Amino acid sequence: MNAVEIESAISELAQQPFNPAEFPYAFLEAFGNKPTTISRLRSGHSNKSDAGGVLQTNNIHIAVADAGAVTQTLAALKASPATASHCTCQGQIRARHRW
């Protein structure tokens, strides 16, 4: 996907009602991840997160944070042993605030 396609997909995602259980997968899909990849992450087959989020190996570790817990969620993702061993994404750790 190019930058324009990603921006369009993210803008569309932002217009949808927020579903915390589905957000990590919709976010990854907006960046062009294939349905097979999303399915494997959703089933837990390739999701290596140990912090209650979604860890796509060598890409991103993402989690939805409860209101007031963004800092703690980010700290948990950064401190996660799974992040250290399965993710070269230290600059791509994200927590989405649940409004």
N, CA, C and O atoms as a printed pandas DataFrame, in Angstrom:
     atom_number atom_name residue_name chain_id  residue_number  x_coord  y_coord  z_coord
0              1         N          MET        A               1    0.852   -1.184    0.000
1              2        CA          MET        A               1    0.000    0.000    0.000
2              3         C          MET        A               1    0.888    1.235    0.000
3              4         O          MET        A               1    1.968    1.243    0.592
4              5         N          ASN        A               2    0.420    2.265   -0.666
5              6        CA          ASN        A               2    1.156    3.517   -0.633
6              7         C          ASN        A               2    0.573    4.419    0.463
7              8         O          ASN        A               2   -0.445    4.092    1.072
8              9         N          ALA        A               3    1.221    5.538    0.699
9             10        CA          ALA        A               3    0.827    6.437    1.792
10            11         C          ALA        A               3   -0.598    6.952    1.647
11            12         O          ALA        A               3   -1.300    7.098    2.647
12            13         N          VAL        A               4   -1.035    7.227    0.435
13            14        CA          VAL        A               4   -2.391    7.734    0.210
14            15         C          VAL        A               4   -3.419    6.663    0.561
15            16         O          VAL        A               4   -4.439    6.962    1.182
16            17         N          GLU        A               5   -3.158    5.427    0.169
17            18        CA          GLU        A               5   -4.073    4.333    0.487
18            19         C          GLU        A               5   -4.142    4.080    1.994
19            20         O          GLU        A               5   -5.217    3.827    2.537
20            21         N          ILE        A               6   -3.003    4.148    2.658
21            22        CA          ILE        A               6   -2.977    3.963    4.110
22            23         C          ILE        A               6   -3.739    5.082    4.798
23            24         O          ILE        A               6   -4.531    4.829    5.705
24            25         N          GLU        A               7   -3.505    6.315    4.374
25            26        CA          GLU        A               7   -4.204    7.466    4.975
26            27         C          GLU        A               7   -5.707    7.335    4.792
27            28         O          GLU        A               7   -6.472    7.636    5.708
28            29         N          SER        A               8   -6.131    6.895    3.638
29            30        CA          SER        A               8   -7.553    6.714    3.370
30            31         C          SER        A               8   -8.142    5.630    4.274
31            32         O          SER        A               8   -9.223    5.805    4.837
32            33         N          ALA        A               9   -7.433    4.518    4.409
33            34        CA          ALA        A               9   -7.909    3.421    5.254
34            35         C          ALA        A               9   -7.962    3.827    6.725
35            36         O          ALA        A               9   -8.902    3.460    7.431
36            37         N          ILE        A              10   -6.972    4.576    7.194
37            38        CA          ILE        A              10   -6.961    5.046    8.590
38            39         C          ILE        A              10   -8.073    6.055    8.826
39            40         O          ILE        A              10   -8.723    6.029    9.871
40            41         N          SER        A              11   -8.299    6.947    7.863
41            42        CA          SER        A              11   -9.388    7.926    7.981
42            43         C          SER        A              11  -10.737    7.221    8.062
43            44         O          SER        A              11  -11.600    7.605    8.852
44            45         N          GLU        A              12  -10.912    6.198    7.247
45            46        CA          GLU        A              12  -12.148    5.415    7.280
46            47         C          GLU        A              12  -12.297    4.709    8.624
47            48         O          GLU        A              12  -13.391    4.678    9.189
48            49         N          LEU        A              13  -11.216    4.147    9.136
49            50        CA          LEU        A              13  -11.238    3.480   10.443
50            51         C          LEU        A              13  -11.639    4.458   11.542
51            52         O          LEU        A              13  -12.405    4.110   12.441
52            53         N          ALA        A              14  -11.121    5.675   11.469
53            54        CA          ALA        A              14  -11.414    6.689   12.493
54            55         C          ALA        A              14  -12.891    7.092   12.495
55            56         O          ALA        A              14  -13.399    7.574   13.508
56            57         N          GLN        A              15  -13.571    6.900   11.381
57            58        CA          GLN        A              15  -14.982    7.250   11.294
58            59         C          GLN        A              15  -15.905    6.159   11.837
59            60         O          GLN        A              15  -17.087    6.406   12.074
60            61         N          GLN        A              16  -15.372    4.971   12.031
61            62        CA          GLN        A              16  -16.167    3.845   12.513
62            63         C          GLN        A              16  -16.338    3.920   14.033
63            64         O          GLN        A              16  -15.493    4.490   14.724
64            65         N          PRO        A              17  -17.428    3.348   14.552
65            66        CA          PRO        A              17  -17.564    3.250   16.016
66            67         C          PRO        A              17  -16.388    2.440   16.571
67            68         O          PRO        A              17  -15.948    1.464   15.964
68            69         N          PHE        A              18  -15.894    2.861   17.727
69            70        CA          PHE        A              18  -14.725    2.201   18.303
70            71         C          PHE        A              18  -15.107    0.882   18.945
71            72         O          PHE        A              18  -15.974    0.830   19.818
72            73         N          ASN        A              19  -14.451   -0.186   18.503
73            74        CA          ASN        A              19  -14.635   -1.524   19.050
74            75         C          ASN        A              19  -13.271   -1.967   19.576
75            76         O          ASN        A              19  -12.403   -2.343   18.788
76            77         N          PRO        A              20  -13.066   -1.930   20.896
77            78        CA          PRO        A              20  -11.740   -2.239   21.438
78            79         C          PRO        A              20  -11.223   -3.625   21.088
79            80         O          PRO        A              20  -10.016   -3.799   20.918
80            81         N          ALA        A              21  -12.091   -4.603   20.976
81            82        CA          ALA        A              21  -11.644   -5.963   20.659
82            83         C          ALA        A              21  -11.178   -6.076   19.213
83            84         O          ALA        A              21  -10.292   -6.875   18.909
84            85         N          GLU        A              22  -11.759   -5.291   18.329
85            86        CA          GLU        A              22  -11.439   -5.372   16.910
86            87         C          GLU        A              22  -10.415   -4.343   16.445
87            88         O          GLU        A              22   -9.828   -4.498   15.374
88            89         N          PHE        A              23  -10.193   -3.289   17.240
89            90        CA          PHE        A              23   -9.336   -2.196   16.787
90            91         C          PHE        A              23   -7.936   -2.633   16.341
91            92         O          PHE        A              23   -7.502   -2.218   15.266
92            93         N          PRO        A              24   -7.212   -3.446   17.111
93            94        CA          PRO        A              24   -5.862   -3.811   16.659
94            95         C          PRO        A              24   -5.849   -4.469   15.281
95            96         O          PRO        A              24   -4.956   -4.215   14.472
96            97         N          TYR        A              25   -6.832   -5.306   15.025
97            98        CA          TYR        A              25   -6.896   -6.009   13.742
98            99         C          TYR        A              25   -7.290   -5.057   12.608
99           100         O          TYR        A              25   -6.742   -5.137   11.508
100          101         N          ALA        A              26   -8.237   -4.161   12.879
101          102        CA          ALA        A              26   -8.636   -3.173   11.876
102          103         C          ALA        A              26   -7.477   -2.232   11.565
103          104         O          ALA        A              26   -7.290   -1.829   10.418
104          105         N          PHE        A              27   -6.702   -1.885   12.587
105          106        CA          PHE        A              27   -5.539   -1.010   12.401
106          107         C          PHE        A              27   -4.506   -1.699   11.503
107          108         O          PHE        A              27   -3.989   -1.090   10.567
108          109         N          LEU        A              28   -4.215   -2.948   11.786
109          110        CA          LEU        A              28   -3.258   -3.698   10.969
110          111         C          LEU        A              28   -3.773   -3.890    9.543
111          112         O          LEU        A              28   -3.004   -3.825    8.584
112          113         N          GLU        A              29   -5.068   -4.124    9.414
113          114        CA          GLU        A              29   -5.667   -4.270    8.093
114          115         C          GLU        A              29   -5.555   -2.974    7.294
115          116         O          GLU        A              29   -5.330   -3.005    6.084
116          117         N          ALA        A              30   -5.713   -1.831    7.974
117          118        CA          ALA        A              30   -5.600   -0.527    7.310
118          119         C          ALA        A              30   -4.201   -0.301    6.748
119          120         O          ALA        A              30   -4.026    0.492    5.823
120          121         N          PHE        A              31   -3.216   -0.984    7.293
121          122        CA          PHE        A              31   -1.841   -0.863    6.809
122          123         C          PHE        A              31   -1.496   -1.941    5.775
123          124         O          PHE        A              31   -0.331   -2.127    5.421
124          125         N          GLY        A              32   -2.537   -2.654    5.295
125          126        CA          GLY        A              32   -2.331   -3.574    4.193
126          127         C          GLY        A              32   -2.029   -5.004    4.565
127          128         O          GLY        A              32   -1.645   -5.793    3.701
128          129         N          ASN        A              33   -2.193   -5.368    5.840
129          130        CA          ASN        A              33   -1.981   -6.765    6.213
130          131         C          ASN        A              33   -3.060   -7.637    5.570
131          132         O          ASN        A              33   -4.230   -7.260    5.516
132          133         N          LYS        A              34   -2.651   -8.791    5.092
133          134        CA          LYS        A              34   -3.552   -9.694    4.378
134          135         C          LYS        A              34   -4.534  -10.366    5.344
135          136         O          LYS        A              34   -4.238  -10.530    6.528
136          137         N          PRO        A              35   -5.710  -10.754    4.823
137          138        CA          PRO        A              35   -6.696  -11.441    5.668
138          139         C          PRO        A              35   -6.131  -12.675    6.371
139          140         O          PRO        A              35   -6.508  -12.959    7.508
140          141         N          THR        A              36   -5.236  -13.408    5.716
141          142        CA          THR        A              36   -4.629  -14.590    6.333
142          143         C          THR        A              36   -3.815  -14.196    7.559
143          144         O          THR        A              36   -3.868  -14.873    8.586
144          145         N          THR        A              37   -3.064  -13.105    7.454
145          146        CA          THR        A              37   -2.265  -12.610    8.580
146          147         C          THR        A              37   -3.168  -12.222    9.734
147          148         O          THR        A              37   -2.910  -12.594   10.879
148          149         N          ILE        A              38   -4.226  -11.477    9.443
149          150        CA          ILE        A              38   -5.170  -11.042   10.484
150          151         C          ILE        A              38   -5.824  -12.261   11.135
151          152         O          ILE        A              38   -5.969  -12.307   12.357
152          153         N          SER        A              39   -6.211  -13.228   10.342
153          154        CA          SER        A              39   -6.838  -14.443   10.868
154          155         C          SER        A              39   -5.900  -15.195   11.809
155          156         O          SER        A              39   -6.326  -15.666   12.863
156          157         N          ARG        A              40   -4.646  -15.308   11.439
157          158        CA          ARG        A              40   -3.667  -16.006   12.293
158          159         C          ARG        A              40   -3.426  -15.247   13.597
159          160         O          ARG        A              40   -3.286  -15.854   14.658
160          161         N          LEU        A              41   -3.377  -13.919   13.510
161          162        CA          LEU        A              41   -3.209  -13.125   14.731
162          163         C          LEU        A              41   -4.437  -13.269   15.626
163          164         O          LEU        A              41   -4.316  -13.465   16.835
164          165         N          ARG        A              42   -5.608  -13.170   15.026
165          166        CA          ARG        A              42   -6.867  -13.246   15.787
166          167         C          ARG        A              42   -7.005  -14.601   16.494
167          168         O          ARG        A              42   -7.483  -14.668   17.626
168          169         N          SER        A              43   -6.587  -15.669   15.825
169          170        CA          SER        A              43   -6.710  -17.014   16.410
170          171         C          SER        A              43   -5.673  -17.261   17.505
171          172         O          SER        A              43   -5.797  -18.207   18.283
172          173         N          GLY        A              44   -4.652  -16.407   17.559
173          174        CA          GLY        A              44   -3.581  -16.595   18.532
174          175         C          GLY        A              44   -2.422  -17.381   17.968
175          176         O          GLY        A              44   -1.375  -17.491   18.607
176          177         N          HIS        A              45   -2.595  -17.938   16.765
177          178        CA          HIS        A              45   -1.540  -18.759   16.148
178          179         C          HIS        A              45   -0.234  -17.991   15.981
179          180         O          HIS        A              45    0.838  -18.530   16.255
180          181         N          SER        A              46   -0.311  -16.745   15.538
181          182        CA          SER        A              46    0.922  -15.975   15.344
182          183         C          SER        A              46    0.997  -14.739   16.243
183          184         O          SER        A              46    1.944  -13.959   16.145
184          185         N          ASN        A              47    0.008  -14.559   17.116
185          186        CA          ASN        A              47    0.021  -13.426   18.048
186          187         C          ASN        A              47    0.892  -13.787   19.245
187          188         O          ASN        A              47    0.532  -14.647   20.049
188          189         N          LYS        A              48    2.033  -13.128   19.357
189          190        CA          LYS        A              48    2.989  -13.451   20.416
190          191         C          LYS        A              48    2.884  -12.530   21.637
191          192         O          LYS        A              48    3.752  -12.563   22.509
192          193         N          SER        A              49    1.830  -11.709   21.706
193          194        CA          SER        A              49    1.703  -10.755   22.812
194          195         C          SER        A              49    1.545  -11.460   24.149
195          196         O          SER        A              49    0.808  -12.437   24.278
196          197         N          ASP        A              50    2.249  -10.942   25.131
197          198        CA          ASP        A              50    2.088  -11.397   26.509
198          199         C          ASP        A              50    1.571  -10.245   27.372
199          200         O          ASP        A              50    1.620  -10.298   28.600
200          201         N          ALA        A              51    1.073   -9.197   26.695
201          202        CA          ALA        A              51    0.613   -8.007   27.404
202          203         C          ALA        A              51   -0.847   -7.694   27.099
203          204         O          ALA        A              51   -1.293   -6.563   27.291
204          205         N          GLY        A              52   -1.588   -8.683   26.629
205          206        CA          GLY        A              52   -2.998   -8.477   26.356
206          207         C          GLY        A              52   -3.290   -7.726   25.071
207          208         O          GLY        A              52   -4.399   -7.226   24.881
208          209         N          GLY        A              53   -2.312   -7.643   24.193
209          210        CA          GLY        A              53   -2.490   -6.937   22.930
210          211         C          GLY        A              53   -2.302   -7.860   21.748
211          212         O          GLY        A              53   -2.582   -9.057   21.812
212          213         N          VAL        A              54   -1.820   -7.274   20.668
213          214        CA          VAL        A              54   -1.517   -8.027   19.458
214          215         C          VAL        A              54   -0.079   -7.718   19.075
215          216         O          VAL        A              54    0.281   -6.556   18.884
216          217         N          LEU        A              55    0.739   -8.751   18.964
217          218        CA          LEU        A              55    2.122   -8.592   18.549
218          219         C          LEU        A              55    2.304   -9.315   17.227
219          220         O          LEU        A              55    2.265  -10.544   17.158
220          221         N          GLN        A              56    2.504   -8.524   16.178
221          222        CA          GLN        A              56    2.833   -9.101   14.874
222          223         C          GLN        A              56    4.349   -9.141   14.803
223          224         O          GLN        A              56    5.000   -8.097   14.773
224          225         N          THR        A              57    4.910  -10.332   14.776
225          226        CA          THR        A              57    6.351  -10.522   14.815
226          227         C          THR        A              57    7.066   -9.617   13.823
227          228         O          THR        A              57    6.689   -9.515   12.656
228          229         N          ASN        A              58    8.109   -8.965   14.323
229          230        CA          ASN        A              58    8.960   -8.062   13.532
230          231         C          ASN        A              58    8.216   -6.873   12.938
231          232         O          ASN        A              58    8.685   -6.273   11.971
232          233         N          ASN        A              59    7.061   -6.522   13.504
233          234        CA          ASN        A              59    6.311   -5.395   12.960
234          235         C          ASN        A              59    5.832   -4.435   14.037
235          236         O          ASN        A              59    6.344   -3.320   14.135
236          237         N          ILE        A              60    4.856   -4.844   14.854
237          238        CA          ILE        A              60    4.234   -3.933   15.810
238          239         C          ILE        A              60    3.663   -4.707   16.989
239          240         O          ILE        A              60    3.235   -5.853   16.851
240          241         N          HIS        A              61    3.663   -4.066   18.142
241          242        CA          HIS        A              61    2.992   -4.576   19.338
242          243         C          HIS        A              61    1.974   -3.511   19.706
243          244         O          HIS        A              61    2.351   -2.390   20.047
244          245         N          ILE        A              62    0.700   -3.837   19.643
245          246        CA          ILE        A              62   -0.376   -2.863   19.826
246          247         C          ILE        A              62   -1.358   -3.368   20.866
247          248         O          ILE        A              62   -1.639   -4.564   20.944
248          249         N          ALA        A              63   -1.882   -2.437   21.673
249          250        CA          ALA        A              63   -2.879   -2.794   22.679
250          251         C          ALA        A              63   -3.824   -1.615   22.873
251          252         O          ALA        A              63   -3.454   -0.462   22.654
252          253         N          VAL        A              64   -5.038   -1.921   23.282
253          254        CA          VAL        A              64   -6.020   -0.899   23.603
254          255         C          VAL        A              64   -5.904   -0.622   25.100
255          256         O          VAL        A              64   -5.902   -1.543   25.916
256          257         N          ALA        A              65   -5.807    0.665   25.446
257          258        CA          ALA        A              65   -5.669    1.056   26.849
258          259         C          ALA        A              65   -7.003    1.553   27.395
259          260         O          ALA        A              65   -7.739    2.259   26.704
260          261         N          ASP        A              66   -7.308    1.186   28.624
261          262        CA          ASP        A              66   -8.480    1.736   29.292
262          263         C          ASP        A              66   -8.250    3.212   29.565
263          264         O          ASP        A              66   -7.109    3.672   29.599
264          265         N          ALA        A              67   -9.332    3.955   29.761
265          266        CA          ALA        A              67   -9.234    5.381   30.078
266          267         C          ALA        A              67   -8.325    5.575   31.285
267          268         O          ALA        A              67   -8.494    4.924   32.316
268          269         N          GLY        A              68   -7.371    6.467   31.145
269          270        CA          GLY        A              68   -6.449    6.773   32.224
270          271         C          GLY        A              68   -5.285    5.810   32.357
271          272         O          GLY        A              68   -4.465    5.958   33.263
272          273         N          ALA        A              69   -5.195    4.824   31.469
273          274        CA          ALA        A              69   -4.148    3.805   31.604
274          275         C          ALA        A              69   -3.204    3.750   30.403
275          276         O          ALA        A              69   -2.528    2.741   30.200
276          277         N          VAL        A              70   -3.147    4.806   29.616
277          278        CA          VAL        A              70   -2.293    4.794   28.427
278          279         C          VAL        A              70   -0.824    4.645   28.812
279          280         O          VAL        A              70   -0.110    3.832   28.224
280          281         N          THR        A              71   -0.372    5.413   29.781
281          282        CA          THR        A              71    1.025    5.357   30.201
282          283         C          THR        A              71    1.392    3.965   30.703
283          284         O          THR        A              71    2.450    3.436   30.363
284          285         N          GLN        A              72    0.522    3.377   31.508
285          286        CA          GLN        A              72    0.781    2.044   32.036
286          287         C          GLN        A              72    0.774    0.992   30.923
287          288         O          GLN        A              72    1.587    0.067   30.933
288          289         N          THR        A              73   -0.142    1.137   29.968
289          290        CA          THR        A              73   -0.214    0.179   28.861
290          291         C          THR        A              73    1.030    0.265   27.995
291          292         O          THR        A              73    1.589   -0.760   27.605
292          293         N          LEU        A              74    1.469    1.481   27.691
293          294        CA          LEU        A              74    2.699    1.646   26.917
294          295         C          LEU        A              74    3.894    1.063   27.659
295          296         O          LEU        A              74    4.745    0.406   27.059
296          297         N          ALA        A              75    3.956    1.307   28.976
297          298        CA          ALA        A              75    5.058    0.763   29.773
298          299         C          ALA        A              75    5.039   -0.768   29.747
299          300         O          ALA        A              75    6.088   -1.405   29.655
300          301         N          ALA        A              76    3.842   -1.352   29.828
301          302        CA          ALA        A              76    3.734   -2.821   29.792
302          303         C          ALA        A              76    4.189   -3.369   28.440
303          304         O          ALA        A              76    4.861   -4.399   28.380
304          305         N          LEU        A              77    3.824   -2.681   27.353
305          306        CA          LEU        A              77    4.261   -3.124   26.028
306          307         C          LEU        A              77    5.776   -3.007   25.886
307          308         O          LEU        A              77    6.426   -3.907   25.353
308          309         N          LYS        A              78    6.326   -1.910   26.358
309          310        CA          LYS        A              78    7.778   -1.715   26.265
310          311         C          LYS        A              78    8.545   -2.724   27.105
311          312         O          LYS        A              78    9.609   -3.192   26.700
312          313         N          ALA        A              79    8.008   -3.060   28.277
313          314        CA          ALA        A              79    8.691   -3.975   29.197
314          315         C          ALA        A              79    8.429   -5.442   28.887
315          316         O          ALA        A              79    9.046   -6.324   29.485
316          317         N          SER        A              80    7.535   -5.701   27.976
317          318        CA          SER        A              80    7.134   -7.062   27.652
318          319         C          SER        A              80    8.305   -7.890   27.129
319          320         O          SER        A              80    8.984   -7.470   26.192
320          321         N          PRO        A              81    8.554   -9.064   27.723
321          322        CA          PRO        A              81    9.573   -9.961   27.174
322          323         C          PRO        A              81    9.268  -10.361   25.728
323          324         O          PRO        A              81   10.187  -10.577   24.938
324          325         N          ALA        A              82    7.976  -10.461   25.377
325          326        CA          ALA        A              82    7.611  -10.806   24.000
326          327         C          ALA        A              82    8.033   -9.702   23.041
327          328         O          ALA        A              82    8.467   -9.991   21.925
328          329         N          THR        A              83    7.914   -8.445   23.454
329          330        CA          THR        A              83    8.364   -7.343   22.604
330          331         C          THR        A              83    9.859   -7.486   22.344
331          332         O          THR        A              83   10.317   -7.338   21.212
332          333         N          ALA        A              84   10.603   -7.772   23.386
333          334        CA          ALA        A              84   12.056   -7.888   23.256
334          335         C          ALA        A              84   12.460   -9.064   22.367
335          336         O          ALA        A              84   13.427   -8.965   21.612
336          337         N          SER        A              85   11.726  -10.175   22.452
337          338        CA          SER        A              85   12.166  -11.354   21.715
338          339         C          SER        A              85   11.513  -11.543   20.345
339          340         O          SER        A              85   12.077  -12.232   19.495
340          341         N          HIS        A              86   10.344  -10.951   20.111
341          342        CA          HIS        A              86    9.636  -11.196   18.852
342          343         C          HIS        A              86    9.450   -9.958   17.996
343          344         O          HIS        A              86    8.907  -10.050   16.895
344          345         N          CYS        A              87    9.879   -8.825   18.468
345          346        CA          CYS        A              87    9.540   -7.601   17.755
346          347         C          CYS        A              87   10.758   -6.695   17.619
347          348         O          CYS        A              87   11.391   -6.324   18.608
348          349         N          THR        A              88   11.068   -6.352   16.392
349          350        CA          THR        A              88   12.122   -5.370   16.154
350          351         C          THR        A              88   11.476   -4.000   16.012
351          352         O          THR        A              88   11.966   -3.136   15.286
352          353         N          CYS        A              89   10.359   -3.818   16.725
353          354        CA          CYS        A              89    9.493   -2.662   16.536
354          355         C          CYS        A              89    9.562   -1.688   17.706
355          356         O          CYS        A              89    8.563   -1.033   18.004
356          357         N          GLN        A              90   10.686   -1.569   18.370
357          358        CA          GLN        A              90   10.766   -0.721   19.560
358          359         C          GLN        A              90   10.208    0.681   19.328
359          360         O          GLN        A              90    9.656    1.278   20.252
360          361         N          GLY        A              91   10.338    1.212   18.128
361          362        CA          GLY        A              91    9.798    2.534   17.840
362          363         C          GLY        A              91    8.350    2.494   17.407
363          364         O          GLY        A              91    7.778    3.537   17.093
364          365         N          GLN        A              92    7.730    1.305   17.379
365          366        CA          GLN        A              92    6.373    1.174   16.887
366          367         C          GLN        A              92    5.437    0.567   17.917
367          368         O          GLN        A              92    4.494   -0.137   17.557
368          369         N          ILE        A              93    5.680    0.826   19.174
369          370        CA          ILE        A              93    4.812    0.322   20.222
370          371         C          ILE        A              93    3.681    1.321   20.392
371          372         O          ILE        A              93    3.927    2.510   20.590
372          373         N          ARG        A              94    2.436    0.847   20.315
373          374        CA          ARG        A              94    1.272    1.728   20.332
374          375         C          ARG        A              94    0.267    1.265   21.368
375          376         O          ARG        A              94    0.089    0.070   21.605
376          377         N          ALA        A              95   -0.388    2.245   21.981
377          378        CA          ALA        A              95   -1.540    1.958   22.826
378          379         C          ALA        A              95   -2.657    2.885   22.362
379          380         O          ALA        A              95   -2.452    4.095   22.260
380          381         N          ARG        A              96   -3.810    2.346   22.086
381          382        CA          ARG        A              96   -4.947    3.138   21.625
382          383         C          ARG        A              96   -5.817    3.405   22.831
383          384         O          ARG        A              96   -6.231    2.470   23.516
384          385         N          HIS        A              97   -6.102    4.673   23.104
385          386        CA          HIS        A              97   -6.918    5.074   24.243
386          387         C          HIS        A              97   -8.373    4.724   23.983
387          388         O          HIS        A              97   -8.904    5.025   22.914
388          389         N          ARG        A              98   -9.010    4.101   24.937
389          390        CA          ARG        A              98  -10.423    3.755   24.843
390          391         C          ARG        A              98  -11.223    4.951   25.367
391          392         O          ARG        A              98  -11.167    5.250   26.560
392          393         N          TRP        A              99  -11.954    5.627   24.505
393          394        CA          TRP        A              99  -12.700    6.844   24.888
394          395         C          TRP        A              99  -13.968    6.504   25.571
395          396         O          TRP        A              99  -14.718    7.398   25.961
